[in-house]
Structures are given as C-alpha cells and as structure tokens.
Amino acid sequence: MDHLIDAQIALRAKQYNLALESALKELVKHQSPQAQAIIARLAWDGNLAYRDDQILPIWLDEQIPHGNEYAHFIAALVDSSGLIYEQNMPRAIERFQVAIDKGIADAMAGYANLLLPQNETASVAPDLKTALQLLEQALALGSREAAYILGKHYRHQKHTPDNLQKAYYYLNIARLLGHENGKLLFLDIAQIKEMNHFAGTIKKSEETYCRILSLKPEHSCI
C-alpha cells in the first residue's frame, strides 16, 4: 500500500482526515517531503482536527528538537491557528523564523500574512514593509500562496491603476500556479474595464511563472 498516493488522492477528494492519516503513516516509514507538504497544506487551509489517537503532535515533538524545518513550519501554522491545541503566537513566530531561516518559502508567506495590517485576527504588530519583502522572497522561491496574498493585498487597497495592475500581476501568477482562490479573484478583477490596458502585465506575469517552473527548490511549496 502506498500511503503517499493515498494521501494525495484523499487531499484532492477533500477527504481531509484520510489525507492526514495516510500522510502520517507515510511519515512513520519515511521522512517524506511530499507527506510533510500535504500536512502543511491541511494546516494552512485549517483542515486539521485533533483526535486522541492522532500521532501528529507526537511526530512534531520528535522532529522539532532535531531541527526539522518543515516540522517547525507545520507547528507554526498549528500554533498560530489553534487547530490542535491552544493558540500560542509567540511560539508560532519562533517556529516560523526557524523555517524561514532554512528557506521554506511558504513559511515566509505564512509569517508575512500575520504581519499585514488587515489581518485583524493576529495578535502581532503590523509591519507592512517586512510583510511585502517576505512575500516577494517567497514568490521568488515559488510560493503560490505568496502570489495570492500579494494579489489579494493590492486588490483590496485603494482603487488605483497601480494597485489594480499589481493585483492583476500577482493573481495571474497565483492562477497559473493552480491557486483556486487566486483564479477566482483574478477572474473577478479581469472584468474591470481598466484591465484592457494591462496586456503587458499579463506577459510579465507569465514570464515570472515560467521562471518559477524552472526552479528546483530544496523545499516543496504547498
């Protein structure tokens, strides 16, 4: 039985408990980057639920002292969301930082999302400049979540040609990278009349997308 394939199929079918169970079984056998990415995907989307027999907290407690950067990333998502246990933002930030220092692009995007001023749920002081810098770094490493967060950020700023153009650029990259919400928001702003003047923006975003496809990142993006 291939637990990784089972996890991938279950994730696509939105059978989140089965996806988690299969990914954890794969991790018991192998330190699979793909299985870790599936669990990170579940945590990012808020699709983790605690069960007494679940080994995820045990696995995290085993891996974090050994410096597993992806375990730090997953734990940061769990700590910041309160999905499995009580929210612990200071610990989440520490764990995000470890993952960021090890070059995990989506950890950069996750921490940056907490720093954005419009994120009213985060008990973190807003820092727009740092957030945008981290998101740009994450996008350069191939994070479709960073592309979506950037596009969403500029879409909800003041309605100006510059902000619309930036939103169009980032959301098209997110769409091309397969981000479903990015696709929906891109199609929404594509109906705006000003978009007819942004043909060059589409070309530029497609060039960025092609560059991302040529990357060979050390850590898979979710």
N, C-alpha and C positions, 0 to 999 in steps of 0.2 A: 504494500500500500504506500502510495506517495502522498505524504501528508501535506507537502508544499503545494502540489497541484490541487489537492482537495481544498486547501485554504484559499487559493486563488479563485477557484470556481465558486466557492461559497461567498467570497467577497463580492464577486461580480453579481451573484444572485441576491445580494443583500441579506444573506443568512449570517449575520454578524457573530452570533455565538458559536456557530460551527466554524467560521473562519478563524476565530480566536483559538478555539480548541485545537484545530488542525495545525495552526501556526505554532502553538506551544508544544505540541507533540514533535514537530519538526525541530524545534529548538532544543528539546531534550536530547535528540540524536545528534544534531549538528548545530554549529553556530552559523546558521544560515542568514546571510544578509537580506535575502528576499523575505524570509519569515519575519525577521525583525521589522522590515519595512511595512509588512501587512499589519502588524500590531500597531506600529506608529500611525498608519493610516486610520485604523479603528479609533485610536486615541484622539487623533486630530479632529475626526468627524464627530466625536462624542458618542461613539458606539461601543464603549466598553461598559460592562456591568459586573459588579462584584459577586462572586459566588464563593462559598466557604471552601469548596474543593478546587478552586482555581489556583494554578501554580504561578500565575504572572507575578504577584508580589514576591513570591519566593525567588523566582528567577531574577527579578530586578535586584533584590537584596544580595543575591550571589554575584551578579555581574558588575554592579556599580563599584564595589571595592577593588575589582580587578581592572577598572578603567575602561570598561566597555562604553564607548562613546554613544552608541545607539541606545544602549540601556539608559544612559543619562538623558538622552533626548526623550525617550518614551516616558521615563519617570518625571521629567519636567512637564510634559503635557498632562500627565495624571495629577501631579501636584498643583498645577495652575487651574485645573478644571474641577478638581474634587470628585472625579469619576469613581474612583475605587475607595479612597479614603479622604479625610477632611482636607480641604484646600490648604496648601502651605506655600504661599507665594515667595517668601524669602528662599526656601529650599528649591523651589522651581527655578528661580533666577540663577542660583548657583549651578544647578544642573544644566540649564540652558547654556551657561557660559562654558562649561566643560565641553559640551557637544559642539559649540561654536568654535572653540579653540582647536578642536580636532577636525574642523572643516565640514561639518554637516550643514548643508545648505538650508534644509527645512527648519533646523534649529534656529538659524539666523532669522528666518521668516516668522517662526513662532514667537520668538522674543520680540522682534520688531513689532508684531501685531499688538503685543501688550503695551508697547510704548506709544502707539498712535493716540493722539488726543481724543479721537472719537470713541475709543474703547473705554466706555464708562464703567464697565464691569470689572476692570482690572484695578487692583489696589497697588498700582505702580505709577510713579510720577511720569506724566507725559514727556516725551523727548522726540519731537518730530524729526529733527535733523539726524539723530542717531538711527531712528527707525528707517528713514528713507535710505541711509547709507547701507544699513544691514540688508534691506530688501534688494537693493541694487547688487550687492555682493552675492546674495542668494540666487538672484536671477542669473547672474554670470556663471554660476555653478550648475544651473539647470533647473531651479525650483519653479515649478508651475504655480505653486501656492504663492510664491513671491510675486509672480507676474499678476496673478489675480488680485492680491491685496493692493498692489500698486495701482492697478487699473480701477479697482473699486474706490480707492482713496481719491484719485483725481476725478472720478465720475461724480463724487459727492461734494467736491469743492465748488467754489463759485463758478457759475456757468459762463466760462470764457473760452474763446477759441484755443488758447494754450492748454487749459486743463482738459478740454474735450480731446484735443489731439494726443495728449499724453495718455488719457484713458483709453482711447482707441488703439494706441500702440501697444500698451501693456495687455489689454484684454484680448487683442488678436493673438498675441504670443500665448496667453493662457489657453485660448480656444484651440490653437494649433497643437498645443501640448496635451490636449484632451481634458481640460478642466471644464466640467459640465456647467458650473455656475458662471465661470468665465465666458463660456459660449453664450449663455442666456443674456448676460449683461452686455456682451458685445453686440448681439443682435438687437437689443433694446436701443442702444445708442446709435446703431447703424441707420436707424430710421430718422435720425435728426438731420435736417437739411444741410447743416454745416459740414457733415461728413463727406459730402460730394467733393469738397476741396482737399481731402486728405489722402489722395491716392498715393502720394509719396510716403505717407506714414505707413500704409499697408506694405509697401515694398520694403521699407526699413525694418518693420517687424518680422517680415518673412525672412529677411537676411539674418536677423538675430535668432530666429527659430532654427534656421539651418546650421548656424554656428553651434547652438545648443545640442543639436543632434549629433554633431561631430565630436562632442566631448566624451571623454572616458573617465567619468568621476570615480573617485575612490569609494564614495558612499552613494548608494542609490537614493534618488528622490522619491517621495511618496506620491 
